[in-house]
Amino acid sequence: LMVGLYAHAAVLVAIVAVGCVTATSHPSATRRGGTSAVHCLTETDEIVATPKCENWYTVKAYAFYNQSFNQTGWDILNVVVPDASNADRAFYDMGYLEGFISQPTIYASYVNEVADQNITAAMRQWISNHVGYMQRQVKRHGSSSPFWAQVGAVMNQVRGMSDGYAAAILAANGTLDMEALSFFNIWDLSFQWELGDVALATTHSIQARESIASSFA
């Protein structure tokens, strides 16, 4: 089973909710330099930024986005959900806010890290089957298994990122354009470190397997 918290290159993402904390971290990460803004996801699913984002605890989620890449080499994004009583919804809302406000960086990360990967039709089918398997297990066992409940929450987070990313493009351009990414494109960003294993699993030629193994070494 391969599932992990999504993080795109050059962005540190801390996801915080009442009773539930997941995060990506880096030992040298600090909130210094750059420009900061607070963004909120309102109850009507509108994204607003400071100064309109004032009463943080009456919104679905809010985020502190410190764009300090040029100063530190990292942008830092902290996302908070005041009410995490519904974990699936909380993770979706956090993902939606992240996808919306960091859309340009997500796209840049996809172009730089994933777009030129040779993801074959067989690999794409394997990934689709893998995601489908997790979705079925979450549906069957999510209400009784903490493990599958957490897997489902993380998958909802990625789905929220995909929807928030698309909403940002629509808000900026009125239509989905060349920067549009699908759910699986967003998934590929967190899954890219597993692509070598997937390539090997879907390749039957010994010579091809040796070539793939050396290319990912």
Disulfide bonds with the S-S distance in Angstrom:
Cys40-Cys53 1.53
